[in-house]
Amino acid sequence: MKNRLKLKQIWIVGFALFLSRFAVVYAQSITPLFHYTVSIPEPSSQIYHVELNTAGWDQDTVEFNMPDWMPGYYQLMHYGKTVENFDVKDGKGAALSMENLDENTWRILGVKQKSFTISYDVKTHRKFVANSYVDDSHAYLVTGNSFLYVEDFLHVPVTIKFENIKWSDLATGLKKVAGEVHEFKASDFDILYDCPILIGNLEALPSFEIKGIKHKFIGYDIGDFDKVQFMNNLKKVVESSVQIIGDIPYDEYTFIGIGPGRGGIEHLNNTVFSFKGTNLSHPAAMNTMMNFLAHEYFHHYNVKRIRPFELGPFKYDQQNRTNLLWVSEGLTVYYEYLIVKRAGLADTEMLFTNLERNI
Protein backbone atom coordinates (compact mmCIF):
# COMPACT_ATOMS: atom_id res chain seq x y z
CA MET A 1 0.00 0.00 0.00
CA LYS A 2 2.82 2.37 0.95
CA ASN A 3 4.69 1.56 -2.26
CA ARG A 4 1.55 2.18 -4.32
CA LEU A 5 1.00 5.54 -2.59
CA LYS A 6 4.62 6.49 -3.13
CA LEU A 7 4.41 5.60 -6.83
CA LYS A 8 1.26 7.69 -7.15
CA GLN A 9 3.00 10.67 -5.51
CA ILE A 10 5.99 10.31 -7.82
CA TRP A 11 3.64 10.13 -10.82
CA ILE A 12 1.80 13.30 -9.75
CA VAL A 13 5.06 15.21 -9.22
CA GLY A 14 6.41 13.97 -12.56
CA PHE A 15 3.24 14.96 -14.39
CA ALA A 16 3.29 18.41 -12.76
CA LEU A 17 6.90 18.90 -13.86
CA PHE A 18 5.94 17.81 -17.39
CA LEU A 19 3.09 20.34 -17.50
CA SER A 20 5.30 23.17 -16.25
CA ARG A 21 7.99 22.30 -18.82
CA PHE A 22 5.35 22.07 -21.55
CA ALA A 23 4.03 25.50 -20.59
CA VAL A 24 7.52 27.01 -20.91
CA VAL A 25 8.18 25.32 -24.27
CA TYR A 26 4.74 26.38 -25.52
CA ALA A 27 5.32 29.98 -24.46
CA GLN A 28 8.69 30.01 -26.21
CA SER A 29 7.17 28.60 -29.40
CA ILE A 30 4.93 31.66 -29.72
CA THR A 31 6.63 34.60 -31.40
CA PRO A 32 4.80 37.89 -30.83
CA LEU A 33 5.78 40.89 -32.92
CA PHE A 34 7.83 43.62 -31.23
CA HIS A 35 8.37 46.63 -33.52
CA TYR A 36 9.37 49.92 -31.90
CA THR A 37 9.34 53.37 -33.45
CA VAL A 38 11.28 56.21 -31.80
CA SER A 39 10.77 59.89 -32.57
CA ILE A 40 12.14 63.10 -31.05
CA PRO A 41 9.78 65.82 -32.31
CA GLU A 42 10.96 68.48 -29.82
CA PRO A 43 14.50 67.80 -28.54
CA SER A 44 14.46 70.96 -26.38
CA SER A 45 11.75 69.32 -24.23
CA GLN A 46 14.27 66.60 -23.29
CA ILE A 47 11.58 64.04 -24.15
CA TYR A 48 11.52 61.28 -26.76
CA HIS A 49 8.47 59.33 -27.91
CA VAL A 50 8.25 55.55 -28.27
CA GLU A 51 5.59 53.42 -29.95
CA LEU A 52 5.45 49.65 -29.72
CA ASN A 53 3.45 47.91 -32.44
CA THR A 54 2.80 44.36 -31.31
CA ALA A 55 0.62 41.39 -32.26
CA GLY A 56 0.48 37.60 -32.12
CA TRP A 57 -0.49 37.15 -28.47
CA ASP A 58 -2.16 33.87 -27.54
CA GLN A 59 -3.30 35.11 -24.13
CA ASP A 60 -5.81 37.79 -23.27
CA THR A 61 -3.70 39.60 -20.65
CA VAL A 62 -0.06 40.64 -21.04
CA GLU A 63 2.20 42.48 -18.61
CA PHE A 64 4.75 44.84 -20.14
CA ASN A 65 7.76 45.90 -18.09
CA MET A 66 10.38 48.62 -18.26
CA PRO A 67 13.78 47.35 -17.03
CA ASP A 68 14.85 48.58 -13.62
CA TRP A 69 18.52 48.79 -14.58
CA MET A 70 20.95 48.32 -17.47
CA PRO A 71 23.56 45.55 -17.78
CA GLY A 72 27.04 46.83 -17.00
CA TYR A 73 25.92 49.40 -14.45
CA TYR A 74 25.66 48.00 -10.95
CA GLN A 75 22.81 50.11 -9.61
CA LEU A 76 19.02 50.12 -9.87
CA MET A 77 17.97 53.03 -12.09
CA HIS A 78 14.14 52.81 -11.80
CA TYR A 79 13.63 53.60 -15.48
CA GLY A 80 9.86 53.25 -15.15
CA LYS A 81 9.79 56.58 -13.32
CA THR A 82 10.84 58.33 -16.54
CA VAL A 83 7.80 57.05 -18.49
CA GLU A 84 4.94 59.50 -19.12
CA ASN A 85 1.69 59.57 -21.14
CA PHE A 86 1.36 55.77 -21.36
CA ASP A 87 -1.46 54.83 -23.75
CA VAL A 88 -2.74 51.66 -25.50
CA LYS A 89 -4.95 51.38 -28.58
CA ASP A 90 -6.01 48.47 -30.76
CA GLY A 91 -5.61 48.31 -34.53
CA LYS A 92 -8.79 50.35 -35.03
CA GLY A 93 -7.69 53.12 -32.68
CA ALA A 94 -9.94 52.10 -29.77
CA ALA A 95 -8.50 52.30 -26.26
CA LEU A 96 -7.68 49.01 -24.53
CA SER A 97 -8.06 48.39 -20.81
CA MET A 98 -4.86 48.91 -18.85
CA GLU A 99 -3.66 48.66 -15.26
CA ASN A 100 -0.48 50.34 -13.98
CA LEU A 101 0.66 47.74 -11.43
CA ASP A 102 3.79 49.59 -10.26
CA GLU A 103 6.32 52.08 -11.56
CA ASN A 104 7.74 49.53 -14.04
CA THR A 105 4.76 47.33 -14.98
CA TRP A 106 1.64 47.84 -17.12
CA ARG A 107 -0.99 45.10 -17.54
CA ILE A 108 -2.85 45.25 -20.88
CA LEU A 109 -6.21 43.45 -21.12
CA GLY A 110 -8.17 42.05 -24.05
CA VAL A 111 -5.28 41.53 -26.48
CA LYS A 112 -5.66 37.90 -27.58
CA GLN A 113 -5.15 37.61 -31.35
CA LYS A 114 -5.16 41.41 -31.66
CA SER A 115 -2.65 43.88 -32.98
CA PHE A 116 -2.28 46.95 -30.79
CA THR A 117 0.02 49.91 -30.17
CA ILE A 118 1.52 51.06 -26.89
CA SER A 119 2.77 54.64 -26.90
CA TYR A 120 4.63 56.58 -24.23
CA ASP A 121 7.12 59.38 -23.67
CA VAL A 122 10.44 59.08 -21.88
CA LYS A 123 11.48 62.16 -19.92
CA THR A 124 15.23 62.66 -19.60
CA HIS A 125 16.87 64.74 -16.90
CA ARG A 126 20.67 64.43 -16.71
CA LYS A 127 23.69 63.51 -18.78
CA PHE A 128 25.04 60.20 -17.60
CA VAL A 129 26.23 56.98 -19.20
CA ALA A 130 23.50 54.86 -17.51
CA ASN A 131 20.42 56.91 -18.41
CA SER A 132 18.97 58.44 -21.55
CA TYR A 133 19.45 62.10 -22.32
CA VAL A 134 18.05 64.35 -25.05
CA ASP A 135 18.74 68.00 -25.81
CA ASP A 136 18.89 70.36 -28.80
CA SER A 137 22.24 69.00 -29.98
CA HIS A 138 22.04 65.21 -29.56
CA ALA A 139 20.27 62.20 -28.08
CA TYR A 140 21.76 59.36 -26.07
CA LEU A 141 19.24 56.54 -25.61
CA VAL A 142 19.81 53.74 -23.13
CA THR A 143 17.78 50.89 -24.60
CA GLY A 144 16.89 49.56 -21.13
CA ASN A 145 15.53 53.03 -20.38
CA SER A 146 13.47 52.99 -23.59
CA PHE A 147 11.89 49.69 -24.57
CA LEU A 148 9.32 47.53 -22.78
CA TYR A 149 9.70 43.76 -22.49
CA VAL A 150 7.46 40.82 -21.52
CA GLU A 151 8.97 38.39 -19.02
CA ASP A 152 8.52 35.10 -20.93
CA PHE A 153 9.42 36.60 -24.31
CA LEU A 154 12.90 38.01 -23.85
CA HIS A 155 14.07 35.50 -26.47
CA VAL A 156 12.07 36.93 -29.40
CA PRO A 157 13.52 39.28 -32.07
CA VAL A 158 13.01 43.04 -31.99
CA THR A 159 13.13 45.84 -34.56
CA ILE A 160 13.54 49.58 -33.91
CA LYS A 161 12.86 52.36 -36.40
CA PHE A 162 13.74 56.04 -35.97
CA GLU A 163 11.46 58.73 -37.41
CA ASN A 164 11.09 62.50 -37.05
CA ILE A 165 14.64 63.02 -35.81
CA LYS A 166 16.57 66.09 -36.95
CA TRP A 167 20.00 64.40 -37.00
CA SER A 168 21.25 61.93 -39.59
CA ASP A 169 24.15 60.32 -37.70
CA LEU A 170 23.56 57.32 -35.44
CA ALA A 171 25.96 55.02 -33.58
CA THR A 172 24.97 51.71 -31.96
CA GLY A 173 25.99 48.08 -31.73
CA LEU A 174 22.64 47.01 -33.19
CA LYS A 175 22.55 45.55 -36.70
CA LYS A 176 20.90 47.50 -39.49
CA VAL A 177 17.83 46.15 -41.25
CA ALA A 178 18.87 45.55 -44.86
CA GLY A 179 17.78 48.33 -47.21
CA GLU A 180 16.75 50.69 -44.40
CA VAL A 181 18.63 53.79 -43.23
CA HIS A 182 17.46 54.17 -39.64
CA GLU A 183 15.98 50.79 -38.84
CA PHE A 184 17.78 48.26 -36.66
CA LYS A 185 17.23 44.76 -35.30
CA ALA A 186 18.20 42.59 -32.36
CA SER A 187 17.95 38.82 -32.15
CA ASP A 188 16.49 39.11 -28.63
CA PHE A 189 16.01 41.57 -25.78
CA ASP A 190 19.34 40.75 -24.14
CA ILE A 191 21.09 41.98 -27.30
CA LEU A 192 18.74 44.98 -27.52
CA TYR A 193 19.53 46.07 -23.96
CA ASP A 194 23.25 45.58 -24.66
CA CYS A 195 23.29 48.26 -27.38
CA PRO A 196 22.75 51.92 -26.38
CA ILE A 197 22.15 54.43 -29.19
CA LEU A 198 23.84 57.79 -29.82
CA ILE A 199 22.22 60.23 -32.29
CA GLY A 200 23.40 63.67 -33.37
CA ASN A 201 25.97 65.42 -35.51
CA LEU A 202 28.60 62.82 -34.76
CA GLU A 203 32.24 62.54 -35.75
CA ALA A 204 33.70 59.26 -36.96
CA LEU A 205 37.46 58.81 -36.66
CA PRO A 206 39.43 56.63 -39.12
CA SER A 207 38.57 52.99 -38.41
CA PHE A 208 41.09 50.17 -38.20
CA GLU A 209 41.01 46.40 -38.71
CA ILE A 210 42.47 43.61 -36.60
CA LYS A 211 42.33 40.09 -38.03
CA GLY A 212 39.96 41.46 -40.68
CA ILE A 213 37.50 42.76 -38.06
CA LYS A 214 36.52 46.44 -38.28
CA HIS A 215 36.82 48.68 -35.20
CA LYS A 216 35.21 52.13 -35.21
CA PHE A 217 35.27 55.21 -33.02
CA ILE A 218 32.24 57.51 -33.25
CA GLY A 219 31.48 60.34 -30.87
CA TYR A 220 29.60 63.50 -30.02
CA ASP A 221 31.46 66.72 -29.20
CA ILE A 222 34.80 64.89 -28.98
CA GLY A 223 36.99 68.01 -29.13
CA ASP A 224 40.19 68.91 -30.94
CA PHE A 225 43.22 66.62 -30.60
CA ASP A 226 45.61 64.53 -32.68
CA LYS A 227 43.03 62.05 -33.90
CA VAL A 228 45.40 60.02 -36.08
CA GLN A 229 47.76 59.43 -33.16
CA PHE A 230 44.83 58.66 -30.88
CA MET A 231 43.49 55.97 -33.22
CA ASN A 232 46.98 54.51 -33.69
CA ASN A 233 47.24 54.19 -29.91
CA LEU A 234 43.75 52.70 -29.64
CA LYS A 235 44.59 50.10 -32.30
CA LYS A 236 47.66 49.06 -30.28
CA VAL A 237 45.49 48.75 -27.16
CA VAL A 238 42.97 46.50 -28.93
CA GLU A 239 45.76 44.37 -30.45
CA SER A 240 47.36 43.98 -27.02
CA SER A 241 43.99 42.96 -25.53
CA VAL A 242 43.29 40.42 -28.27
CA GLN A 243 46.71 38.80 -27.77
CA ILE A 244 45.77 37.92 -24.18
CA ILE A 245 42.69 35.89 -25.17
CA GLY A 246 43.58 35.06 -28.78
CA ASP A 247 40.08 35.41 -30.22
CA ILE A 248 37.80 38.16 -31.52
CA PRO A 249 34.21 37.03 -30.83
CA TYR A 250 32.29 39.81 -32.66
CA ASP A 251 31.73 40.85 -36.29
CA GLU A 252 32.42 44.55 -35.67
CA TYR A 253 33.21 46.72 -32.66
CA THR A 254 32.31 50.36 -31.97
CA PHE A 255 33.74 52.77 -29.42
CA ILE A 256 30.97 55.32 -28.76
CA GLY A 257 31.91 58.61 -27.06
CA ILE A 258 28.79 60.28 -25.67
CA GLY A 259 30.37 63.64 -24.83
CA PRO A 260 31.94 65.25 -21.75
CA GLY A 261 31.23 63.69 -18.38
CA ARG A 262 32.20 60.62 -16.41
CA GLY A 263 31.64 56.89 -16.72
CA GLY A 264 31.83 54.04 -19.19
CA ILE A 265 29.84 50.85 -19.73
CA GLU A 266 30.92 47.72 -21.59
CA HIS A 267 28.89 45.67 -24.06
CA LEU A 268 29.40 42.65 -26.31
CA ASN A 269 30.33 44.55 -29.47
CA ASN A 270 30.55 48.16 -28.29
CA THR A 271 31.32 50.38 -25.34
CA VAL A 272 29.76 53.73 -24.46
CA PHE A 273 31.73 56.23 -22.40
CA SER A 274 32.05 59.89 -21.54
CA PHE A 275 34.76 61.46 -23.68
CA LYS A 276 36.40 64.80 -24.41
CA GLY A 277 39.74 64.74 -26.18
CA THR A 278 40.80 68.34 -25.59
CA ASN A 279 43.61 67.53 -23.11
CA LEU A 280 45.00 64.45 -24.86
CA SER A 281 48.11 66.35 -25.97
CA HIS A 282 49.42 65.79 -22.42
CA PRO A 283 51.09 62.34 -22.07
CA ALA A 284 49.50 61.71 -18.66
CA ALA A 285 46.02 62.45 -20.03
CA MET A 286 46.60 60.17 -23.02
CA ASN A 287 47.80 57.41 -20.70
CA THR A 288 44.72 57.78 -18.50
CA MET A 289 42.42 57.64 -21.53
CA MET A 290 44.13 54.55 -22.97
CA ASN A 291 43.86 52.81 -19.59
CA PHE A 292 40.16 53.71 -19.45
CA LEU A 293 39.41 52.46 -22.97
CA ALA A 294 41.50 49.32 -22.44
CA HIS A 295 39.41 48.62 -19.33
CA GLU A 296 36.06 49.03 -21.10
CA TYR A 297 37.22 47.09 -24.15
CA PHE A 298 38.67 44.17 -22.15
CA HIS A 299 35.35 43.86 -20.36
CA HIS A 300 33.82 42.36 -23.52
CA TYR A 301 35.94 39.34 -22.59
CA ASN A 302 35.99 39.57 -18.80
CA VAL A 303 32.45 40.18 -17.44
CA LYS A 304 30.47 39.96 -20.70
CA ARG A 305 31.64 36.54 -21.89
CA ILE A 306 33.73 35.26 -18.97
CA ARG A 307 31.27 36.16 -16.24
CA PRO A 308 29.76 35.31 -12.89
CA PHE A 309 26.67 33.18 -13.48
CA GLU A 310 24.50 35.87 -11.87
CA LEU A 311 25.39 38.31 -14.68
CA GLY A 312 23.50 36.62 -17.48
CA PRO A 313 20.90 35.72 -18.48
CA PHE A 314 19.73 38.80 -16.62
CA LYS A 315 16.71 39.55 -14.53
CA TYR A 316 15.69 43.08 -15.50
CA ASP A 317 13.25 43.69 -12.67
CA GLN A 318 15.66 43.22 -9.76
CA GLN A 319 19.26 43.48 -8.68
CA ASN A 320 21.61 40.83 -10.08
CA ARG A 321 23.93 40.36 -7.11
CA THR A 322 27.31 38.63 -7.31
CA ASN A 323 30.32 38.35 -4.99
CA LEU A 324 32.74 37.98 -7.92
CA LEU A 325 33.28 41.59 -8.97
CA TRP A 326 36.81 41.25 -7.62
CA VAL A 327 37.34 39.06 -10.71
CA SER A 328 35.15 40.94 -13.19
CA GLU A 329 36.30 44.43 -12.19
CA GLY A 330 39.47 43.82 -10.19
CA LEU A 331 41.24 41.70 -12.79
CA THR A 332 40.10 44.07 -15.54
CA VAL A 333 41.74 46.97 -13.69
CA TYR A 334 44.94 44.91 -13.47
CA TYR A 335 44.83 44.01 -17.15
CA GLU A 336 44.10 47.56 -18.36
CA TYR A 337 47.52 48.67 -17.13
CA LEU A 338 49.21 45.54 -18.47
CA ILE A 339 47.52 45.97 -21.87
CA VAL A 340 48.72 49.57 -22.23
CA LYS A 341 52.25 48.57 -21.16
CA ARG A 342 52.36 45.67 -23.65
CA ALA A 343 51.04 48.02 -26.35
CA GLY A 344 54.20 50.10 -25.89
CA LEU A 345 52.25 53.11 -24.58
CA ALA A 346 53.58 53.01 -21.00
CA ASP A 347 56.85 51.98 -19.37
CA THR A 348 57.33 49.80 -16.30
CA GLU A 349 57.47 52.80 -13.97
CA MET A 350 54.10 54.04 -15.24
CA LEU A 351 52.61 50.53 -14.88
CA PHE A 352 53.58 50.31 -11.22
CA THR A 353 52.60 53.91 -10.53
CA ASN A 354 49.08 53.19 -11.81
CA LEU A 355 48.80 49.98 -9.78
CA GLU A 356 50.17 51.70 -6.69
CA ARG A 357 47.68 54.55 -7.02
CA ASN A 358 44.75 52.12 -7.21
CA ILE A 359 45.95 50.05 -4.28
C-alpha positions as CSV (number, residue, x, y, z in Angstrom):
1,M,0.0,0.0,0.0
2,K,2.8,2.4,1.0
3,N,4.7,1.6,-2.3
4,R,1.6,2.2,-4.3
5,L,1.0,5.5,-2.6
6,K,4.6,6.5,-3.1
7,L,4.4,5.6,-6.8
8,K,1.3,7.7,-7.1
9,Q,3.0,10.7,-5.5
10,I,6.0,10.3,-7.8
11,W,3.6,10.1,-10.8
12,I,1.8,13.3,-9.8
13,V,5.1,15.2,-9.2
14,G,6.4,14.0,-12.6
15,F,3.2,15.0,-14.4
16,A,3.3,18.4,-12.8
17,L,6.9,18.9,-13.9
18,F,5.9,17.8,-17.4
19,L,3.1,20.3,-17.5
20,S,5.3,23.2,-16.3
21,R,8.0,22.3,-18.8
22,F,5.3,22.1,-21.6
23,A,4.0,25.5,-20.6
24,V,7.5,27.0,-20.9
25,V,8.2,25.3,-24.3
26,Y,4.7,26.4,-25.5
27,A,5.3,30.0,-24.5
28,Q,8.7,30.0,-26.2
29,S,7.2,28.6,-29.4
30,I,4.9,31.7,-29.7
31,T,6.6,34.6,-31.4
32,P,4.8,37.9,-30.8
33,L,5.8,40.9,-32.9
34,F,7.8,43.6,-31.2
35,H,8.4,46.6,-33.5
36,Y,9.4,49.9,-31.9
37,T,9.3,53.4,-33.5
38,V,11.3,56.2,-31.8
39,S,10.8,59.9,-32.6
40,I,12.1,63.1,-31.0
41,P,9.8,65.8,-32.3
42,E,11.0,68.5,-29.8
43,P,14.5,67.8,-28.5
44,S,14.5,71.0,-26.4
45,S,11.8,69.3,-24.2
46,Q,14.3,66.6,-23.3
47,I,11.6,64.0,-24.1
48,Y,11.5,61.3,-26.8
49,H,8.5,59.3,-27.9
50,V,8.2,55.6,-28.3
51,E,5.6,53.4,-29.9
52,L,5.4,49.6,-29.7
53,N,3.5,47.9,-32.4
54,T,2.8,44.4,-31.3
55,A,0.6,41.4,-32.3
56,G,0.5,37.6,-32.1
57,W,-0.5,37.2,-28.5
58,D,-2.2,33.9,-27.5
59,Q,-3.3,35.1,-24.1
60,D,-5.8,37.8,-23.3
61,T,-3.7,39.6,-20.6
62,V,-0.1,40.6,-21.0
63,E,2.2,42.5,-18.6
64,F,4.7,44.8,-20.1
65,N,7.8,45.9,-18.1
66,M,10.4,48.6,-18.3
67,P,13.8,47.4,-17.0
68,D,14.8,48.6,-13.6
69,W,18.5,48.8,-14.6
70,M,20.9,48.3,-17.5
71,P,23.6,45.5,-17.8
72,G,27.0,46.8,-17.0
73,Y,25.9,49.4,-14.5
74,Y,25.7,48.0,-10.9
75,Q,22.8,50.1,-9.6
76,L,19.0,50.1,-9.9
77,M,18.0,53.0,-12.1
78,H,14.1,52.8,-11.8
79,Y,13.6,53.6,-15.5
80,G,9.9,53.3,-15.2
81,K,9.8,56.6,-13.3
82,T,10.8,58.3,-16.5
83,V,7.8,57.0,-18.5
84,E,4.9,59.5,-19.1
85,N,1.7,59.6,-21.1
86,F,1.4,55.8,-21.4
87,D,-1.5,54.8,-23.8
88,V,-2.7,51.7,-25.5
89,K,-4.9,51.4,-28.6
90,D,-6.0,48.5,-30.8
91,G,-5.6,48.3,-34.5
92,K,-8.8,50.4,-35.0
93,G,-7.7,53.1,-32.7
94,A,-9.9,52.1,-29.8
95,A,-8.5,52.3,-26.3
96,L,-7.7,49.0,-24.5
97,S,-8.1,48.4,-20.8
98,M,-4.9,48.9,-18.9
99,E,-3.7,48.7,-15.3
100,N,-0.5,50.3,-14.0
101,L,0.7,47.7,-11.4
102,D,3.8,49.6,-10.3
103,E,6.3,52.1,-11.6
104,N,7.7,49.5,-14.0
105,T,4.8,47.3,-15.0
106,W,1.6,47.8,-17.1
107,R,-1.0,45.1,-17.5
108,I,-2.8,45.2,-20.9
109,L,-6.2,43.5,-21.1
110,G,-8.2,42.1,-24.0
111,V,-5.3,41.5,-26.5
112,K,-5.7,37.9,-27.6
113,Q,-5.1,37.6,-31.3
114,K,-5.2,41.4,-31.7
115,S,-2.7,43.9,-33.0
116,F,-2.3,46.9,-30.8
117,T,0.0,49.9,-30.2
118,I,1.5,51.1,-26.9
119,S,2.8,54.6,-26.9
120,Y,4.6,56.6,-24.2
121,D,7.1,59.4,-23.7
122,V,10.4,59.1,-21.9
123,K,11.5,62.2,-19.9
124,T,15.2,62.7,-19.6
125,H,16.9,64.7,-16.9
126,R,20.7,64.4,-16.7
127,K,23.7,63.5,-18.8
128,F,25.0,60.2,-17.6
129,V,26.2,57.0,-19.2
130,A,23.5,54.9,-17.5
131,N,20.4,56.9,-18.4
132,S,19.0,58.4,-21.6
133,Y,19.4,62.1,-22.3
134,V,18.1,64.3,-25.1
135,D,18.7,68.0,-25.8
136,D,18.9,70.4,-28.8
137,S,22.2,69.0,-30.0
138,H,22.0,65.2,-29.6
139,A,20.3,62.2,-28.1
140,Y,21.8,59.4,-26.1
141,L,19.2,56.5,-25.6
142,V,19.8,53.7,-23.1
143,T,17.8,50.9,-24.6
144,G,16.9,49.6,-21.1
145,N,15.5,53.0,-20.4
146,S,13.5,53.0,-23.6
147,F,11.9,49.7,-24.6
148,L,9.3,47.5,-22.8
149,Y,9.7,43.8,-22.5
150,V,7.5,40.8,-21.5
151,E,9.0,38.4,-19.0
152,D,8.5,35.1,-20.9
153,F,9.4,36.6,-24.3
154,L,12.9,38.0,-23.9
155,H,14.1,35.5,-26.5
156,V,12.1,36.9,-29.4
157,P,13.5,39.3,-32.1
158,V,13.0,43.0,-32.0
159,T,13.1,45.8,-34.6
160,I,13.5,49.6,-33.9
161,K,12.9,52.4,-36.4
162,F,13.7,56.0,-36.0
163,E,11.5,58.7,-37.4
164,N,11.1,62.5,-37.0
165,I,14.6,63.0,-35.8
166,K,16.6,66.1,-37.0
167,W,20.0,64.4,-37.0
168,S,21.3,61.9,-39.6
169,D,24.2,60.3,-37.7
170,L,23.6,57.3,-35.4
171,A,26.0,55.0,-33.6
172,T,25.0,51.7,-32.0
173,G,26.0,48.1,-31.7
174,L,22.6,47.0,-33.2
175,K,22.6,45.5,-36.7
176,K,20.9,47.5,-39.5
177,V,17.8,46.1,-41.2
178,A,18.9,45.5,-44.9
179,G,17.8,48.3,-47.2
180,E,16.8,50.7,-44.4
181,V,18.6,53.8,-43.2
182,H,17.5,54.2,-39.6
183,E,16.0,50.8,-38.8
184,F,17.8,48.3,-36.7
185,K,17.2,44.8,-35.3
186,A,18.2,42.6,-32.4
187,S,17.9,38.8,-32.2
188,D,16.5,39.1,-28.6
189,F,16.0,41.6,-25.8
190,D,19.3,40.8,-24.1
191,I,21.1,42.0,-27.3
192,L,18.7,45.0,-27.5
193,Y,19.5,46.1,-24.0
194,D,23.3,45.6,-24.7
195,C,23.3,48.3,-27.4
196,P,22.8,51.9,-26.4
197,I,22.2,54.4,-29.2
198,L,23.8,57.8,-29.8
199,I,22.2,60.2,-32.3
200,G,23.4,63.7,-33.4
201,N,26.0,65.4,-35.5
202,L,28.6,62.8,-34.8
203,E,32.2,62.5,-35.8
204,A,33.7,59.3,-37.0
205,L,37.5,58.8,-36.7
206,P,39.4,56.6,-39.1
207,S,38.6,53.0,-38.4
208,F,41.1,50.2,-38.2
209,E,41.0,46.4,-38.7
210,I,42.5,43.6,-36.6
211,K,42.3,40.1,-38.0
212,G,40.0,41.5,-40.7
213,I,37.5,42.8,-38.1
214,K,36.5,46.4,-38.3
215,H,36.8,48.7,-35.2
216,K,35.2,52.1,-35.2
217,F,35.3,55.2,-33.0
218,I,32.2,57.5,-33.2
219,G,31.5,60.3,-30.9
220,Y,29.6,63.5,-30.0
221,D,31.5,66.7,-29.2
222,I,34.8,64.9,-29.0
223,G,37.0,68.0,-29.1
224,D,40.2,68.9,-30.9
225,F,43.2,66.6,-30.6
226,D,45.6,64.5,-32.7
227,K,43.0,62.0,-33.9
228,V,45.4,60.0,-36.1
229,Q,47.8,59.4,-33.2
230,F,44.8,58.7,-30.9
231,M,43.5,56.0,-33.2
232,N,47.0,54.5,-33.7
233,N,47.2,54.2,-29.9
234,L,43.8,52.7,-29.6
235,K,44.6,50.1,-32.3
236,K,47.7,49.1,-30.3
237,V,45.5,48.7,-27.2
238,V,43.0,46.5,-28.9
239,E,45.8,44.4,-30.5
240,S,47.4,44.0,-27.0
241,S,44.0,43.0,-25.5
242,V,43.3,40.4,-28.3
243,Q,46.7,38.8,-27.8
244,I,45.8,37.9,-24.2
245,I,42.7,35.9,-25.2
246,G,43.6,35.1,-28.8
247,D,40.1,35.4,-30.2
248,I,37.8,38.2,-31.5
249,P,34.2,37.0,-30.8
250,Y,32.3,39.8,-32.7
251,D,31.7,40.8,-36.3
252,E,32.4,44.5,-35.7
253,Y,33.2,46.7,-32.7
254,T,32.3,50.4,-32.0
255,F,33.7,52.8,-29.4
256,I,31.0,55.3,-28.8
257,G,31.9,58.6,-27.1
258,I,28.8,60.3,-25.7
259,G,30.4,63.6,-24.8
260,P,31.9,65.2,-21.8
261,G,31.2,63.7,-18.4
262,R,32.2,60.6,-16.4
263,G,31.6,56.9,-16.7
264,G,31.8,54.0,-19.2
265,I,29.8,50.8,-19.7
266,E,30.9,47.7,-21.6
267,H,28.9,45.7,-24.1
268,L,29.4,42.6,-26.3
269,N,30.3,44.6,-29.5
270,N,30.5,48.2,-28.3
271,T,31.3,50.4,-25.3
272,V,29.8,53.7,-24.5
273,F,31.7,56.2,-22.4
274,S,32.0,59.9,-21.5
275,F,34.8,61.5,-23.7
276,K,36.4,64.8,-24.4
277,G,39.7,64.7,-26.2
278,T,40.8,68.3,-25.6
279,N,43.6,67.5,-23.1
280,L,45.0,64.5,-24.9
281,S,48.1,66.4,-26.0
282,H,49.4,65.8,-22.4
283,P,51.1,62.3,-22.1
284,A,49.5,61.7,-18.7
285,A,46.0,62.5,-20.0
286,M,46.6,60.2,-23.0
287,N,47.8,57.4,-20.7
288,T,44.7,57.8,-18.5
289,M,42.4,57.6,-21.5
290,M,44.1,54.6,-23.0
291,N,43.9,52.8,-19.6
292,F,40.2,53.7,-19.5
293,L,39.4,52.5,-23.0
294,A,41.5,49.3,-22.4
295,H,39.4,48.6,-19.3
296,E,36.1,49.0,-21.1
297,Y,37.2,47.1,-24.2
298,F,38.7,44.2,-22.1
299,H,35.3,43.9,-20.4
300,H,33.8,42.4,-23.5
301,Y,35.9,39.3,-22.6
302,N,36.0,39.6,-18.8
303,V,32.4,40.2,-17.4
304,K,30.5,40.0,-20.7
305,R,31.6,36.5,-21.9
306,I,33.7,35.3,-19.0
307,R,31.3,36.2,-16.2
308,P,29.8,35.3,-12.9
309,F,26.7,33.2,-13.5
310,E,24.5,35.9,-11.9
311,L,25.4,38.3,-14.7
312,G,23.5,36.6,-17.5
313,P,20.9,35.7,-18.5
314,F,19.7,38.8,-16.6
315,K,16.7,39.6,-14.5
316,Y,15.7,43.1,-15.5
317,D,13.2,43.7,-12.7
318,Q,15.7,43.2,-9.8
319,Q,19.3,43.5,-8.7
320,N,21.6,40.8,-10.1
321,R,23.9,40.4,-7.1
322,T,27.3,38.6,-7.3
323,N,30.3,38.3,-5.0
324,L,32.7,38.0,-7.9
325,L,33.3,41.6,-9.0
326,W,36.8,41.2,-7.6
327,V,37.3,39.1,-10.7
328,S,35.1,40.9,-13.2
329,E,36.3,44.4,-12.2
330,G,39.5,43.8,-10.2
331,L,41.2,41.7,-12.8
332,T,40.1,44.1,-15.5
333,V,41.7,47.0,-13.7
334,Y,44.9,44.9,-13.5
335,Y,44.8,44.0,-17.2
336,E,44.1,47.6,-18.4
337,Y,47.5,48.7,-17.1
338,L,49.2,45.5,-18.5
339,I,47.5,46.0,-21.9
340,V,48.7,49.6,-22.2
341,K,52.2,48.6,-21.2
342,R,52.4,45.7,-23.7
343,A,51.0,48.0,-26.3
344,G,54.2,50.1,-25.9
345,L,52.2,53.1,-24.6
346,A,53.6,53.0,-21.0
347,D,56.8,52.0,-19.4
348,T,57.3,49.8,-16.3
349,E,57.5,52.8,-14.0
350,M,54.1,54.0,-15.2
351,L,52.6,50.5,-14.9
352,F,53.6,50.3,-11.2
353,T,52.6,53.9,-10.5
354,N,49.1,53.2,-11.8
355,L,48.8,50.0,-9.8
356,E,50.2,51.7,-6.7
357,R,47.7,54.5,-7.0
358,N,44.8,52.1,-7.2
359,I,46.0,50.0,-4.3
